[in-house]
């Protein structure tokens, strides 16, 4: 399917001219990635399977019940916030539940400073294609949010302005309010490339009511992959109350799922690392997607879906948050940014606990995490740099407010603020990242590498291509990228 045909398909479901079910079937057949499928369904809300859906309302962050943790649709969500003689153009991919917190912060900044902000929210994969293009074309946004693992690529390509010269050397942002490892992650050849904003990552949220009914205790989570399957089997029930290991279990009429792996790439990072596998070795320039341990990790996840039947298929119409909000999902993988999802649903929040990502291997626990950075692109004119610098400084100075979205502030002063411990998910996940957190290896060609592994994971988990074959094919693509990088 051509990129034009893909866009027409996506536009069709957003306009409501095709059904969700038709979109899922055609998108999966066309090889569109699971994350992209989930993104579009998130934009459409939680409508029924065979009815055409209405497009999301224009303007402002989309916080539809069901999948606000998924990235936004390929076309941006644009919000013009406040008014003033100056309007700052701000690009980012904060399309999850944390987007509501960012919108509130931008509104407060606009009210205080009498400055307008044009916030454009993109799917991250689209963002990382569009931002470099805009810089080369001399039409960049005034500022943007990006991830720490993209710093080498952006520095190599000369895409961002040095943050030390703009923020740290003049003393606008205190350098000593960041840990050494946080600053080193954004430093290339002795030059700081960005202002660290937060630490965020992948965790697990559990419905204690469903666990209690199954005789399980959230304080005694599974210790290995076998125990996790046992838990999932006890928690998964069809409409007749049967479990996946019982005769007569109907996988097409499941009432409660044990877990859910849509958006499975982030879950797979942690699982692969816990198995001793990896995506690639940046020092040896070696692709590792087809290594024995990586294949075992992906096969385990495949088996959880298709053999043990404790999770819906990746192309299921209801997202993890759809199911969780309906009291139909017991153990939900999701990001730190999901906190507002729970705040918006007090009855659900009341029976939810944040827990560390469990081991799905032999007991080793690993949790993926990363960081958001605030940057000013190259090619931003001098008269536009000053307002962008002011907004970035303000966001950094007010990062304690950002913590209320579930993200962990990068500023040490905010991390040490006693109010942090009052944010239930942040209190759990900040300790988890300190103990078992791991970041993606940075690489100048990370975009290209991800473009190989993401569809491979999608094809494997959706049963389109056998696990080993999907990973072997993608490994060859990744090795070609590493060889020439």
N, C-alpha and C positions, 0 to 999 in steps of 0.2 A: 504494500500500500504506500502510495506517495505521501509526502508531507502535506500536500494540498488535500488529498483524500482524508488523511487523519484529521486535519483541522475541520473539514466539513462534517466529519462524524462527531467530533467534539462539539462543534457549534450546534449540531442537530439536537443533542441531548440537552445542552444548555438552553436552547430556545423552546424545548418541549415538543419538537416535531418527531422525535423517536423516543421509545420507552427506555427505561433503565435496563431492562432485561435485554432488549435488542442491542443497546450500546455495549453492555458487558460482553455479549456473545461475539459481536463484530470486532470489538477492540481486542479481545483476547486472541481471536483468530488472526488478527492483523499483526500481532506481536507487540502491541502497545504495552509498556511496562505496567506492573501492578501499582506502583506508586502513582503513575499518571491516571490510571483507571480510578484509583481511590480518590485522587484529587478532584476529578470531575464529579464523581458521585457526591463528594463532600459539598461541592458547590451547589448541587441539586437538592440537598436536604435529604430527609428520611422518608420520602414518599413511597408508595406501594410499587410492587414490582412491575405491573403491566400497564400502569397509567403514565401518560406523558407528564413530565414535571415542568414547573415554571422556572425560569431563570432566576438567579439570586438578585435581590434588590441592588440597584447601582449605588455606589458611594458607601464608604465606611467598611469596617472589617466584617467579614461574614462569620457569624458564630452559630451556624445551624446545628440543631441537636443531631448528634450522630457521629460527625467526624471532623470537629474543628481542629484536631491535631494534624490532619492531612494537609499538605500544601494546597494553596489556592489554585484555581483553574489557570490554564495557559495564558489567557488574556488577563491583564492586571486588574486588581480591585483598586480603584482610584478614589481617594478622599481628599477634598480640599478643606483643610482645617483652618479656621480663623481667617482674618483679613489683615492686611497691612500694606505699606508701600513696598515691602519686600516679601517675596514668596520663595521659600526654600524647597527645592525639589529633592525628595528623599525616597530612594529605592531600597526595598528589602524583601525578604521572603517570610516575614513573620505572619503567616496566614493561619497559625494555630490559635488556640484559646488565648495565648499570650498577646495576640494582636490587639485584643480589646484593651489590655493594659497600656500597650504602646500608644494606641489612639488617645486614651485618656491623658497620658503624659504629654503628648504633642498638643492636645487641647489646652492643658494648663500652661505649657510654655507659650503658646500663641497668645493666651489671655494676658500673661505677665509681660510679654515682650512686644505685644502688638505687631506680631509678624505672622504672616500666613505660611502654612506648610502644605505642600502637595505630597501626600503619601501614596506611593504606588507599590502595591504588594504583588509579587510574582511567585510562581512556583520556583523553587530553588534551581531546578535544572534549566528553566527558561532564563532566570536571573543571570546565571553564570555564562550563558551564551550572549545575552543581550548587553550586559555591562561592558565587556571588552569591546564589543562592536560599537557601542555608543561612544566610548573613549576614542577609538580610532577614528570615528566619524566626527569627532569634536562636538558631540551633543550629549555629554554625560549628565547624570544627575549631580546636584551639588554635594551630596553625601550619600553614603550607603552603609548597609550592614553586610558583612561577609563572615566566613568561618576561618578559624586559624589555620586549618589544614590547606587552605588555598593561598596562603601568604607567599610561599616560594614561587608559585606560578605567576601571581600578580606582580611580584618584584622582578622576576626574570623578564616579564613582558613590559615592564615599566608602566604599570597601569594605575598605581596609587601614589599620592604624595606622601613624603616622609612625615610620620607623626611626631618624631622627636623635635623636628624643626618647628612644627606648628603648635604643639601642645606642651611637650615636656621641657624643652630648653627654655621657653619663655616663662615656665612655671604656672601655666594655666591649669594643668592637671598634674598633681603631685606624683612623681615617679616612685617615691617610697611607699605609696599606698597600694602597690601591687607586689605580689610575690615574685621572686626571681624566675621561677619556672614559667609563670604567666607571661612575663616580659620576654623571656628567651624564646617563647613560642612565636612571637611576632617580630623577632629581630633577625635580620638577614644582613650579613657582612657588617655587623656593628650598628646597623641603622634600624630604628624602631619604625615599623610600617603602619601601625594602627593603634587605636586606643581600645584596650580590652574592655568589654562591656559585661560579660557574664560567663559562667560555666553552665552548660546544660547537657542533658544526656538522656539515656534510656533507662527506665525503671519499670517497676510492676506495681499495679494497684489491685487490691483484692477486695471482693465483696464478702465481708465477714458473715453476713446473714446466710449466704449460700454455703460458705465453708462450714458454719455451725450445723446446718441441716445435714451436711455430709459427714459430720463428726470429725472435722479437721480444724486445726488451730493455726491461725496466721503467724503465731510466734514460733511455730515449729514447721517452717516451710520445707519442701522437699530438698534433700541433700544431694541428689544425683539424678541423672536422666531417667533411670528406672522408676524411682519414687515419683518423679514428675508425671510420668505416664499413669501411674497408679492413682495419683490425685486427680488427674484429668478424667480418668475413667469413672471415678466415684462422683465427680461433679457433673459430668455430661449425662443428660437424660432426655429421652424423647417425650412426646406428649402423653405416652402411656406409662411414663416413669421408668422405662427400661434403660439400662446402661449399655455402652458400646460392646461390652464383653458378654452380653446376654442374648439368648436367642429371641428373635422377634424385634430387636432394636431397629428403628426406622431412621436412617441418617437423613432422610428428606423431611422429617418432622421433628427436628430437635427443639426442645423447649429451652434448655440451658446448655451452653457450651462450657467446657472446662477452660479453654483458652482460645486465642485468636492470633493469627500470624499475618494478617494483611498489613502492608507496609513492612513486610518481613525482612527487608534489608538490614534495618537497625537491630532487629532481634538476631539475625544471622551473624552480624559482626561479633556480638558477645558470645554466641554459641560456637562459632568457628574458633575464636581465641581460647575458649574454655577447653576445646578438644585439642589444643596445641597446634591448630592450623593457622593460616594467615591468607591474606589477599595477595600480597607481594612483599618482597624484601627490597627496600629502596637502596640499601648499600650494595647488595650483590646484583641489583637490577634483574631480579628473578621473579617471574610470575609464579604464584603458588596456589592458584585457584583449583588446580587439579591434583593437588597433593593429597595423600591418603587421609590425613586428619581433616582437611577441609571438606573433602567428599563425604566423610563420615558424619560431619556436623550437619551438612545440608540433607543428607539421607535421613538422619534422625528427625529433622523438621518435616520432611516429606512424609515419613512414616506416621508422625503424630497426626497429620491431616488425613492421609489416605488409607493407612493400615489400622491405626488405633482409633481413629475417628473422634478425637477429642477437640478438634478445631475445624471450623468451616473451611471450605475451599477458598483459595485466595481471591477468586472472582465472585464470591458471595455478594449479594446485593446489599446486605446490611453490614456496615462497618463495625469495628470493635466498639466504638462509642455508642452507636445505635443500640447494639445488644446490651451494653453495660447499663445504659440509661433505662432500658426496659427490664432490668433485673434478670437478664438472660445470659450473662457472661460472668464467670467467677474470677478468673485471673487475667487481667488485662495488661499487656505490655503497652506502654505509652511513654511519652517524654515528660520531662520536668515541666514543660510548657502547658501541660493539660490542666493545671490547677484551676483555672477559671471555669473549665467544664464542670468541675465539682461544685465550685462556688455558686454556679448558676442553678444547681440542682441540690439544694440542702438535704432532702431525704436520702439521696444517693451518697452525698458526702458523709453523712452521719454514719453510714455502715461501711465506709471505705477506709482501708489502711494502706499506706505506702510501705512497700517491702523491697529489700534488695533483690536484684535480678538473680533467680536461682540457677544453680548449676544444672545443665542438661547433659553433662558428661559424667566424669567419675568423681565429682565433688569440687572441682576447681571453678571458682566464680570470677567472672569478668564482666564489667559493665562499660559499654561504650559511652564516652562523653566528649564534648568538644567545647568551643567557645565562640560566641558572637563578638565581632569586632566592629568598631565604628571607623570608617575611612572616608577620606576625600579623594576622589579620582583625579588623575591627571587630566589636563585639558579644561578644568574648571577655571573660568576667568577670575582674575584677582579680586574684582568687586564682588564675586559670588563666594569666594573662599571665606571671607570674614564672617558672614552670617552663618555659614555651615560650621565654622569653628565654634561659634557661640552656642549653637544648638548641641553639638557633640559634647562640649564642656558641661552644659546644663544637664544632659542625659547622664553623663558620668557622675556628676555631683549628686544626682537624685536617684542613684541606682538602688537605694533601699526601696524606693517605690516599685522599681522593676522587679524586685524580689517577690512582690505580692502576686506576680504572674506564675511563680513557681521556679523561676530561674535563679541561680546562685550568683550574686554580684561578684564582679572581679575585684572591686575595691576592698581592701582589707578592712577599712573603717566600717564598711557596710556588713562585711562578714562577721565582724566582732560586735555588731549591734545586738543587744539582748533581744530585740524584737524578732530577730531571725528565727529563734527557737519557737516562737509562737506560730510560725508558718509550718504546719504539720508535715507537708511533703518535702519542703526544703530542708528541714531538720534531719530527715532520714537520708535523703539523696546526697546531701553535701558530705556526710560521713561515708556513704557508699563510694563516692568518687575518690575520696581520699584514700580509701583502703583497697578498692578493687577496680578503680577507674582506668580506662585505657583509651587513648586517642588513635584515630586513623593516622598512619604514616603520611607525612607530607611529601608531595612530589609535584614538580612543575607541570606534569601532564595528568594531574589527578582527574580532571574532567574526562579525558579520553579513557582512562582506566575504568572510571565508574560507568562510562557508557558501554563498557564490555561486561562488567560483572552484574549490573542491575538487570538487564534483560535475561541474562543467564539464570539468575536466581528466580526471576519471574517464570521463565519457561520450565524450570525444574519443579517448582512448587505447584504450578498450575497443571502439571502432568502433560505439558505440550511436548517436552523433550526429556528423555531419561536423564536422571541426575548426573551421572558420570559424563555422558555425552555433552550435555549443556555446559558443564564446567570445563571440560577439555577444549571445546570450541572457543569458549571465552578466554581460556588461558592462552591460547595461541594469539588471539587478538591483543591481549595485554602484553605478552612478551614482545610482540612487534612494536608496541608503543614504547616499552622500556628500552628496547635495543636502539631506537633512534633518538630517544630523549637525551 
